[in-house]
Each structure stands twice: as C-alpha cells, then as structure tokens.
Amino acid sequence: MSRTLGPKSRVQLSKTLNDLVAAQVRRELAPLKQQSTNWMAQINSGVDPNQSTKRTGENNVGRALLALAAGKCNRNDTLAFSVKEYGRDAFVTKALAAGSFSGGGALIGTEIADDVIDLLRGRSIVRRMGPDFRGTPKGTKEFPRVDVSASASYVGENQDIPLSEPEFGQAVLIAKKLAALVVVSSETLMFGASMAAEETIRDDLIQVMTEQEDLTLLRGSGTVNTPKGLRFQALAANVTATNGVTSANIESDFRDLRNALTGANVPMLRPHFLMAPRSLNFLQTLRDANGNIIFTETRATNPTIYGTPVLVSTHIPVNLGGGNETEIYFVDASEILFGEVDGMMVDVTGEGGYTDSGSNVVHAFQRDQVMMRVKLFNDIVAKHPEAIAVKTAVTWGA
C-alpha cells in the first residue's frame, strides 16, 4: 500500500536530501580547496606551486652568479661549487644544471632570469607602471596595430552604407642588449658562499642594470644598439613646454598632458605620471594663496595626481636646457609593449680590465678579481605614440 507524502513532508525530505548532497560536495571539495589555499600562499610568497624545489627567501640570483664565477663558467666546476655550497637538490643547482655552457660563458634559463627581471621590475619605473610584457624568443617580433579605424554611419532607407576600411600598421620589438659588469674578489670565491657575498653580487647587478635600463627606456636615442625611449616616441604635437611656475601654470601643465591622451581616445587603462623626485617634492609642498596644500594626494605613500599614480626616478634628468630643467611624462602603460628574450647570458673571466667609477682602468688579473658580464635582451615600443605626452623645460622645484 503506497503512501503519499504531504506538503510539509515533501519539503522536509527535500531539505534533508539537499543537506546530504551539500555535505558530500563539501567533503569532495575540501582537498581541492586546501590545495588552492596552499597554492595561493605559495604564489604570494614567490613560490611556483608546480615546482616544489622553488625557494622561499633564497637569493638564487646571487647564488647562481657566485657559482658561475667560482667555476669560471665551466659546467663541471660551477655545478661542483653549487652542490658543495647549496646541495644537489637546491633550486639554484638544478637551474644551473639545465643551463647551456660553452667557452667561458653560460646561458641560464628563465628560472634565474625571471628572478633578475622580478627585481628589476620592483625598481625600474618603466617596468613598474605595467607595460604590456611580451616574449620575443627570436629577438624580433611584429605586432599589428590599427592606425586608422573603420567608421560607422547612420543611413536612410534604401541608401548604401558608406564603405570604410581600417588601416593597419605594425609595432616592432627588436631586442637590444643590456649588459652589466660585476666584479668579485678571488677571496670571496676562495672562502666559499656567504649570504653577504650573494647579496653584494645580486645588489650590484640589479643596481647597475636598473640605472641603465630606466635611463635608456625613458630617454634613449633609439640608435641601432639602444631602444628608443618613451620621450622620443611621443608625437611631436604631444611634446609641449611648461606653462610656467605658478600653481595655476602647473595645473595647466597637468591638464594639457591629460587632454593630449584623452583627446586622442587613448584607453587610459594604466595611466601614470613619471617625473624626477625634485618635481614630486615641490608638488608635495605647493600651497595656494590661503596656505592650503594643492596636491594633497601627492603626500600619500603611493602618490597620485587627480587619481593617477605618480612614479619618480632620478634617471629623469634635472639639468636639461639651461642646466636646471626637467621633464614630466604622462603615459598610458597599456599602450606600451615591452619585449624581452627569455634567459640570461653570463660570461666570466679573470683577465683583461675594466673602468671604475673614477674612470680609472683597473686590471682584474693584477687585482686578483673575477669579472662577470651579464646580458639581458629587451626593447620597448608604443603601440600608438598618442599614448605618450611630455612637458619640457620644467623648472618648478629647481
């Protein structure tokens, strides 16, 4: 004899079944949820979740360079040093083992090169503003761009729709060589690895590379050997002189810069103001006639102007023109392509010489030093030059 459930019983049965299903789903998803949590924790700490040997807090850049210097870029000697100092299963040892060695040089893969690039990204304002990073494995890469867009029209009944065709151009990235020279004393290598030695090598490398990269990517001449800097990729119409030194003049300067991009329908996805520290310091103390700070947002930890981030670099000169002029750049980073070749090339020698900071020639062999030449390859190009505007002859703050 069958029994029909009443409305309340059906509701209760449905709720019970839903609870059972939900509990089972939670049990099934719990391991996946925990795995996702672990992965996010590893990602936030700089660890590749798919590579358990990836370090946390280890200076693999310094370690790799120290091992290469000690082994003079000889594969067996380099690996022997790394195994002795860091262990056979250490991340840096495995990364070096995967590298390509030949004749006093080595091509180290993306594992170590990415660490260098991450460190550069934290210091270089061109990298920090978030351009569109693209790999250029063969050194050159072409990207199509729309120079003239198609058009749309309202038309009447039985009228032909006007024909329009977009016009295409190309943005071309051609990797240029960025080289740095790092010098290590033989005593450092003789007495083995230490955190101080690793940090010194790494910091020296990143410092000199950041300085040269920022200076070139901002104001490079664009010869056959160097990228053309953003300053010289801007449209001529977007490069204008400052309006003056008063607060009203300065506000007009920023209005001009913004109008140059918005008036050209630049998407403004990642706009940034770039300037010398002197310029930002002046804005932070600029007051109106009543003594009120005008650009209060420039005093924040992450300064902005009209809601747009401000990045500063000492590689934007303050001695242009009459000797006290600088420039202000306004750039939409979403319109900037940054191409980079994977890997990092390292050459090691104890012979020859180099020029020190005082322009004196130093003989490495006589000083009992080892020189390392580190090379990266990159380039930068604006997809549309309308995305860059520049104010020149700026003297406020001088």
C-alpha positions as CSV (number, residue, x, y, z in Angstrom):
1,M,0.0,0.0,0.0
2,S,1.6,3.3,-1.1
3,R,1.5,6.4,1.0
4,T,1.6,9.9,-0.5
5,L,3.7,12.4,1.4
6,G,2.1,15.6,2.5
7,P,3.4,19.1,1.5
8,K,5.3,19.5,4.8
9,S,6.9,16.1,4.5
10,R,8.0,16.7,0.9
11,V,9.6,20.0,2.0
12,Q,11.4,18.3,4.9
13,L,12.6,15.4,2.6
14,S,13.8,17.9,0.0
15,K,15.7,19.8,2.7
16,T,17.3,16.6,4.1
17,L,18.4,15.5,0.6
18,N,19.8,19.0,-0.1
19,D,21.7,18.9,3.1
20,L,23.2,15.5,2.4
21,V,24.2,16.5,-1.1
22,A,25.8,19.7,0.2
23,A,27.7,17.9,2.9
24,Q,29.0,15.4,0.3
25,V,30.1,18.2,-2.0
26,R,31.9,19.9,0.8
27,R,33.8,16.7,1.6
28,E,34.7,16.2,-2.0
29,L,35.8,19.8,-2.5
30,A,37.7,20.1,0.8
31,P,41.0,18.7,-0.6
32,L,40.8,20.9,-3.7
33,K,40.0,24.0,-1.6
34,Q,43.0,23.3,0.7
35,Q,45.3,22.7,-2.4
36,S,44.1,26.1,-3.8
37,T,44.8,27.8,-0.5
38,N,48.3,26.3,-0.4
39,W,48.9,27.4,-4.0
40,M,47.8,30.9,-3.3
41,A,50.1,31.1,-0.2
42,Q,53.0,29.8,-2.3
43,I,52.2,32.3,-5.1
44,N,52.1,35.2,-2.6
45,S,55.4,34.2,-1.2
46,G,57.1,34.0,-4.6
47,V,57.0,30.2,-4.9
48,D,56.0,28.3,-8.1
49,P,53.2,25.9,-6.9
50,N,54.1,23.4,-9.7
51,Q,57.8,23.3,-8.7
52,S,58.4,22.2,-5.2
53,T,62.1,22.9,-5.4
54,K,61.4,26.6,-5.9
55,R,62.9,28.5,-3.0
56,T,61.4,30.9,-0.5
57,G,63.6,33.7,0.6
58,E,66.7,32.3,-1.2
59,N,68.9,34.6,-3.2
60,N,69.2,32.5,-6.3
61,V,70.5,35.3,-8.5
62,G,73.4,35.9,-6.2
63,R,74.0,32.2,-5.7
64,A,74.0,31.4,-9.4
65,L,76.4,34.2,-10.2
66,L,78.7,33.3,-7.4
67,A,78.8,29.6,-8.6
68,L,79.4,30.7,-12.2
69,A,82.2,33.0,-11.0
70,A,83.8,30.3,-8.9
71,G,83.5,27.8,-11.7
72,K,84.6,30.3,-14.4
73,C,81.5,29.2,-16.4
74,N,82.9,25.7,-16.6
75,R,79.9,23.4,-16.3
76,N,81.5,20.8,-14.0
77,D,83.3,23.3,-11.7
78,T,80.2,25.5,-11.5
79,L,77.9,22.6,-10.5
80,A,80.5,21.2,-8.1
81,F,80.6,24.6,-6.3
82,S,76.8,24.8,-6.2
83,V,76.4,21.2,-4.9
84,K,79.1,21.8,-2.2
85,E,77.6,25.1,-1.0
86,Y,73.9,24.7,-1.6
87,G,73.2,21.0,-2.1
88,R,72.5,18.7,-5.0
89,D,68.7,19.2,-4.7
90,A,68.8,23.0,-4.3
91,F,66.8,25.1,-6.7
92,V,69.8,27.0,-7.9
93,T,71.8,23.8,-8.6
94,K,69.0,22.4,-10.7
95,A,68.6,25.6,-12.6
96,L,72.4,25.8,-13.4
97,A,72.4,22.1,-14.4
98,A,69.7,23.0,-17.0
99,G,71.8,25.8,-18.4
100,S,73.8,25.8,-21.6
101,F,77.6,26.2,-21.1
102,S,80.1,27.0,-23.8
103,G,83.6,28.5,-23.9
104,G,83.7,30.6,-20.7
105,G,80.1,31.6,-20.9
106,A,76.7,30.2,-19.9
107,L,73.0,30.8,-20.9
108,I,70.9,30.5,-17.8
109,G,67.3,29.7,-18.3
110,T,64.2,31.6,-17.3
111,E,64.2,30.3,-13.7
112,I,67.1,32.5,-12.7
113,A,66.5,35.2,-15.3
114,D,62.9,35.6,-14.0
115,D,64.3,36.4,-10.6
116,V,66.5,39.1,-12.1
117,I,63.6,40.5,-14.0
118,D,61.4,40.5,-10.9
119,L,64.0,42.5,-9.0
120,L,64.3,45.0,-11.9
121,R,60.5,45.3,-12.0
122,G,60.5,46.4,-8.4
123,R,63.0,49.2,-9.1
124,S,62.5,50.3,-12.7
125,I,59.7,52.8,-13.1
126,V,59.1,51.8,-16.7
127,R,58.5,48.2,-15.6
128,R,56.5,49.3,-12.5
129,M,53.9,51.2,-14.5
130,G,52.9,47.9,-16.0
131,P,53.5,47.9,-19.8
132,D,52.3,45.0,-21.9
133,F,55.1,42.5,-21.5
134,R,55.7,40.2,-24.5
135,G,58.2,37.5,-25.1
136,T,60.5,37.9,-28.1
137,P,62.2,34.5,-28.2
138,K,63.8,35.2,-31.6
139,G,64.8,38.7,-30.8
140,T,62.3,40.4,-33.1
141,K,58.5,40.4,-33.0
142,E,56.0,42.3,-35.0
143,F,52.6,43.4,-33.6
144,P,49.8,44.6,-35.9
145,R,48.1,47.8,-34.8
146,V,45.1,49.8,-36.1
147,D,46.4,53.2,-37.4
148,V,43.0,54.3,-38.8
149,S,39.8,52.8,-37.5
150,A,36.8,51.8,-39.6
151,S,33.8,54.1,-39.4
152,A,30.1,53.7,-38.9
153,S,27.3,55.9,-40.2
154,Y,23.5,56.4,-39.9
155,V,21.9,55.9,-43.3
156,G,18.4,56.3,-44.7
157,E,16.1,53.6,-46.0
158,N,17.4,52.0,-49.3
159,Q,20.6,54.0,-49.1
160,D,24.1,52.4,-49.4
161,I,26.1,52.1,-46.3
162,P,29.4,54.0,-46.8
163,L,32.3,51.7,-47.2
164,S,35.2,52.1,-44.7
165,E,38.3,50.1,-44.2
166,P,40.6,50.2,-41.2
167,E,44.3,50.9,-41.9
168,F,46.8,48.7,-40.2
169,G,50.4,49.4,-39.2
170,Q,53.0,47.5,-37.2
171,A,54.7,47.9,-33.9
172,V,58.1,46.1,-34.0
173,L,60.1,45.0,-31.0
174,I,63.8,44.4,-31.7
175,A,65.6,43.1,-28.7
176,K,68.6,45.2,-27.7
177,K,71.5,44.0,-25.4
178,L,71.5,45.3,-21.8
179,A,74.9,44.3,-20.3
180,A,76.3,44.8,-16.8
181,L,79.7,44.1,-15.4
182,V,80.0,42.6,-11.9
183,V,83.4,42.2,-10.2
184,V,84.1,39.7,-7.5
185,S,87.4,39.3,-5.5
186,S,89.1,35.9,-5.6
187,E,89.0,35.8,-1.8
188,T,85.2,35.8,-1.9
189,L,85.3,32.7,-4.1
190,M,88.1,31.1,-2.2
191,F,86.3,31.1,1.2
192,G,83.0,29.8,-0.3
193,A,79.5,31.1,-0.3
194,S,78.0,33.5,2.2
195,M,74.8,35.5,2.4
196,A,76.8,38.7,2.3
197,A,78.6,37.7,-0.9
198,E,75.4,36.6,-2.5
199,E,73.6,39.8,-1.6
200,T,76.5,42.0,-2.7
201,I,76.7,40.4,-6.2
202,R,72.9,40.5,-6.6
203,D,72.6,44.1,-5.5
204,D,75.5,45.3,-7.6
205,L,73.9,43.6,-10.7
206,I,70.4,45.0,-10.1
207,Q,71.6,48.5,-9.3
208,V,73.6,49.0,-12.5
209,M,71.0,47.3,-14.7
210,T,68.2,49.4,-13.2
211,E,70.1,52.6,-13.8
212,Q,70.9,51.9,-17.4
213,E,67.5,50.4,-18.3
214,D,65.5,53.2,-16.8
215,L,67.7,55.9,-18.3
216,T,67.5,54.3,-21.8
217,L,63.8,53.3,-21.8
218,L,62.9,56.8,-20.7
219,R,65.2,58.9,-22.9
220,G,67.2,56.5,-25.2
221,S,68.1,57.8,-28.6
222,G,66.9,54.7,-30.4
223,T,70.1,54.0,-32.3
224,V,70.8,50.6,-33.7
225,N,72.2,49.5,-30.3
226,T,69.7,51.0,-27.9
227,P,65.9,51.2,-27.5
228,K,64.2,54.4,-28.3
229,G,63.0,55.9,-25.0
230,L,59.4,56.9,-24.4
231,R,60.3,60.6,-24.5
232,F,61.2,60.3,-28.2
233,Q,58.4,58.0,-29.2
234,A,55.8,60.7,-28.3
235,L,54.0,62.5,-31.1
236,A,55.6,65.9,-31.7
237,A,52.3,67.6,-31.0
238,N,52.2,65.9,-27.6
239,V,55.6,67.4,-26.5
240,T,55.0,70.9,-25.2
241,A,56.8,73.4,-23.0
242,T,55.6,74.1,-19.5
243,N,53.1,76.9,-18.9
244,G,55.2,78.4,-16.1
245,V,56.0,78.1,-12.4
246,T,52.8,79.4,-10.7
247,S,50.3,76.9,-9.2
248,A,47.8,77.9,-12.0
249,N,50.5,77.2,-14.6
250,I,51.3,73.8,-13.0
251,E,47.6,72.8,-13.0
252,S,47.5,73.8,-16.7
253,D,50.5,71.6,-17.4
254,F,48.7,68.5,-16.0
255,R,45.5,69.5,-17.8
256,D,47.5,69.7,-21.1
257,L,49.0,66.3,-20.5
258,R,45.7,64.7,-19.8
259,N,44.0,66.4,-22.7
260,A,46.7,65.1,-25.1
261,L,45.8,61.5,-24.3
262,T,42.0,61.7,-23.7
263,G,41.6,63.9,-26.8
264,A,43.2,61.1,-28.9
265,N,40.8,58.4,-27.4
266,V,43.7,56.7,-25.6
267,P,42.0,54.0,-23.4
268,M,43.6,55.2,-20.2
269,L,43.7,51.8,-18.7
270,R,47.0,52.2,-16.8
271,P,48.0,55.9,-17.0
272,H,51.0,57.2,-15.0
273,F,52.8,60.4,-14.4
274,L,56.6,60.0,-14.5
275,M,58.8,62.7,-13.0
276,A,62.1,63.4,-11.2
277,P,62.0,63.3,-7.3
278,R,62.6,67.1,-7.4
279,S,59.3,67.7,-9.1
280,L,57.3,65.5,-6.8
281,N,58.9,67.1,-3.7
282,F,57.8,70.5,-5.0
283,L,54.2,69.4,-5.6
284,Q,54.0,68.0,-2.1
285,T,54.6,71.4,-0.6
286,L,52.9,73.6,-3.2
287,R,50.2,75.8,-1.5
288,D,47.5,78.2,-2.7
289,A,47.1,81.8,-1.7
290,N,45.4,80.7,1.5
291,G,48.3,78.4,2.6
292,N,46.4,75.2,1.7
293,I,48.3,72.3,0.1
294,I,47.1,72.0,-3.5
295,F,48.1,68.4,-4.4
296,T,47.4,66.7,-1.1
297,E,47.3,63.3,-2.7
298,T,51.0,63.5,-3.6
299,R,51.8,63.1,0.1
300,A,50.4,59.6,0.2
301,T,52.6,56.6,0.4
302,N,51.6,55.8,-3.2
303,P,51.3,59.4,-4.5
304,T,48.7,60.3,-7.2
305,I,47.7,63.4,-9.1
306,Y,44.0,63.6,-9.9
307,G,43.8,59.9,-9.0
308,T,46.6,58.9,-11.5
309,P,49.7,57.2,-10.0
310,V,52.9,59.1,-9.9
311,L,56.3,57.3,-10.2
312,V,59.6,59.0,-9.7
313,S,63.1,58.3,-11.0
314,T,66.4,60.0,-10.7
315,H,67.0,58.9,-14.3
316,I,64.7,61.7,-15.5
317,P,67.3,64.5,-15.7
318,V,67.0,67.8,-13.8
319,N,69.9,69.5,-15.7
320,L,68.4,69.9,-19.2
321,G,68.1,73.1,-21.1
322,G,69.7,75.9,-19.1
323,G,71.1,73.4,-16.6
324,N,68.1,73.3,-14.3
325,E,65.2,72.0,-16.5
326,T,63.4,68.6,-16.3
327,E,60.5,66.9,-17.9
328,I,57.2,65.4,-16.9
329,Y,55.8,62.4,-18.8
330,F,52.2,61.2,-18.9
331,V,51.9,57.6,-20.3
332,D,49.2,55.0,-20.6
333,A,51.2,51.8,-19.9
334,S,48.5,49.6,-21.5
335,E,49.6,51.1,-24.9
336,I,53.3,50.3,-24.3
337,L,54.8,47.0,-25.5
338,F,57.8,45.7,-23.5
339,G,59.6,42.8,-25.3
340,E,62.1,40.5,-23.5
341,V,64.1,37.5,-24.6
342,D,64.0,34.6,-22.2
343,G,67.1,33.7,-20.3
344,M,70.2,35.5,-19.2
345,M,73.8,35.2,-20.6
346,V,76.8,35.2,-18.3
347,D,80.4,35.4,-19.3
348,V,83.3,35.1,-16.7
349,T,86.9,36.0,-16.9
350,G,89.8,36.8,-14.7
351,E,91.8,38.6,-17.4
352,G,91.5,42.0,-19.0
353,G,90.4,45.1,-17.3
354,Y,87.5,47.5,-16.6
355,T,86.9,51.2,-15.8
356,D,86.0,52.1,-12.2
357,S,83.7,54.9,-11.1
358,G,86.6,57.3,-11.3
359,S,87.3,56.4,-14.9
360,N,90.5,54.6,-14.0
361,V,91.4,51.4,-15.8
362,V,91.6,48.5,-13.4
363,H,93.4,45.3,-14.3
364,A,91.4,42.4,-13.0
365,F,94.3,39.9,-13.0
366,Q,96.5,42.3,-11.1
367,R,93.8,42.9,-8.5
368,D,93.1,39.2,-8.3
369,Q,89.5,39.7,-9.3
370,V,87.0,37.9,-11.4
371,M,84.7,39.8,-13.8
372,M,81.2,38.6,-14.8
373,R,79.4,40.1,-17.7
374,V,75.6,39.6,-17.5
375,K,73.4,40.2,-20.5
376,L,69.6,40.6,-21.0
377,F,67.9,41.5,-24.2
378,N,64.8,43.7,-24.4
379,D,63.1,46.6,-26.2
380,I,60.1,48.9,-25.8
381,V,57.7,50.4,-28.3
382,A,54.4,52.4,-28.1
383,K,51.6,50.7,-29.9
384,H,50.2,54.2,-30.5
385,P,52.5,57.2,-29.9
386,E,49.4,59.2,-28.9
387,A,49.6,57.4,-25.6
388,I,52.7,59.5,-24.5
389,A,52.7,63.2,-23.7
390,V,55.6,65.3,-22.4
391,K,56.0,68.6,-20.7
392,T,59.5,70.1,-21.2
393,A,61.5,73.0,-19.8
394,V,60.0,72.4,-16.3
395,T,61.9,74.5,-13.7
396,W,59.4,74.4,-10.8
397,G,61.2,72.9,-7.8
398,A,64.7,74.0,-9.1
